[in-house]
Amino acid sequence: MSVATNAARLIGREELASALQESRAQLLGHLACFKQALQTETLRIPYCIECNLPLWEAGHVAWFQEFWIARNPEKHLGHLADPTCERSNSQLPNSDALYNSSVVSHAKRWQLELPVLEKTQAYLSQTLEQTLELLAHTPENDNDLYFYRLCLFHEDMHTEAARYMANALNIALQPESEQMWDALGNRAQISQATLQIPASRVGLGTPAEKAKGFYFDNELGSSQHALPAFEIDALPVSHQAFLDFVEDGGYETPAHWSAAGWQFIQQKKLLQPRFLRKNNNHWERRWFGEWRPVPGHQPMTHISRHEAQAYCRWAGRRLPSEAEWVAAQAQSQAFQWGQVWEWTSEAFTAFPGFSAHPYRDYSEPWFDGRPVLKGASVATHARMHSPAYRNYYPAERNDIFSGFRTCAL
C-alpha cells in the first residue's frame, strides 16, 4: 500500500492562474482585517516567537514568488534548478535584505524598516501580475510548472499562518473564522469509536523516478513499514474527552507528563489548554477574540504534542506512528480527518533517497527531532489536504490548529 497525493498537485496553467489569484485575494483580505484591528499602516504587533509581523509575512510572500519565478533564470528546470544562480533585480529595491527568510532571522524582522501597507500591497500586485504573464507562456509539464505550484502552496501555508496569528492576537477574520468554526463542529455520526486495522505493509514516500506532478522534497524517497494489526480512534480526541482529563487533575499530575512536557506546562503556567477557560462551571474557548461555549463533540484543538502525550498516558493509550496514521486513512472510510492537524509519535526525518529541492530551507533544517503532524485543519486550504503531506512543528507549539487521535497500547 502506498500513499496517494491529491489532484491539486497536478493542476495546469489555467487552474494555477485562478488559484494564484484566489490565494492572493485571501492574503489581501487578511491584511485588511489586520489593518482594521491594529489601526496603523505599519501593522506592528509586539514581538512574539510564534508570529511574524503581518507586513513582513505579506512582503515575504511577494518576494518568494518573484525570487523563484520572475527572477529565476533556471525556473524551467524545476526541482533540478540551482538555487544559487544569479538573479535579476527585484521590483522592490532591497527586497532580498528584507524578506529572504534564509538570511533574515525571526528576531531581526522586528528591527527592519518595512514598506508600509500601501507599498506592500503594490509589491504584491506587481509580482502577481508578472507571475501570471510568465505563466501564460509556460509549457504544460511538471518541470516548467514546478515553481508556480511551489509558490501557490507556499502562499497557502502563509495564509494558514495568518489565521493562526489572527486567532492568537484576538483579531476577527470574518467570514472565515465563522466558516472554520462551523467546519470544526461538522463531524459525521459514526457507529464505532475505534477502528481495527489489519496487519499491512505500508510504503511512505514516493521514489523520485515515480513522482508525477508536484511533490515537496520531504515526501520523496521510500520508507517501507511492516505493521501488525492495531486499534486506532476513528476520530480525533474531542473537547469533552480531553476535558475529562483536565477535570481529573491532568495538568497537576507530573506522572502523566514527560520531563520536557512537565517543564513546558510549568514554564507556561498552564492549568488547562490554551484558549480555554472555565466560567460558572462551563467551559468556554476563545475564538478569534470571542469567548464561546465549548461544543463537547468538537475535536480538541490548539494542543501541543506534550499535552497529547500526557492525555495518552492518562487514558492508557498512545499516539499513532506516521505509518499507522497513513494505513488507517487508506484502509477505513470511517477514519475522519481534516479538521485538526494530528500529532504523531514520529520525528520528522528524511525518507531514504531524500534529496533537497532548490528551496533548501523547506525541510532539511528541520530534521531536528520535531514531530510529524498528519492530515490538515479547518484553517488549511482544501488543495493542501493530502495523506502524503507531512507537517512539522516543535512539540510545544499550541497556537496551531492541532489535535490528535490515539491508538491502543
Secondary structure, DSSP 8 states (H G I E B T S, - for coil): -B----GGGG--HHHHHHHHHHHHHHHHHHHHHHHHHH-STT------TT---HHHHHHHHHHHHIIIIIT-TTGGGGGGS-TTS-----SSTTHHHHH-TTTS-TGGGGGS----HHHHHHHHHHHHHHHHHHHTTS-SSHHHHHHHHHHHHHHHHHHHHHHHHHHHTT---TTHHHHHHHHHT-----S-SEEEE--EEEEESB-GGG--S---GGGBS-EEEEE--EEEESS--BHHHHHHHHHTTGGG-GGGS-HHHHHHHHHHT-SS-TTEEEETTEEEEEETTEEEE--TTSB--S--HHHHHHHHHHHTEE---HHHHHHHHHH-TT---SSSEEEEEEE----TT----SSTTSSGGG-SS-EEEEE--TTS-GGG--TT--EE--TT--SSSEE---EE-
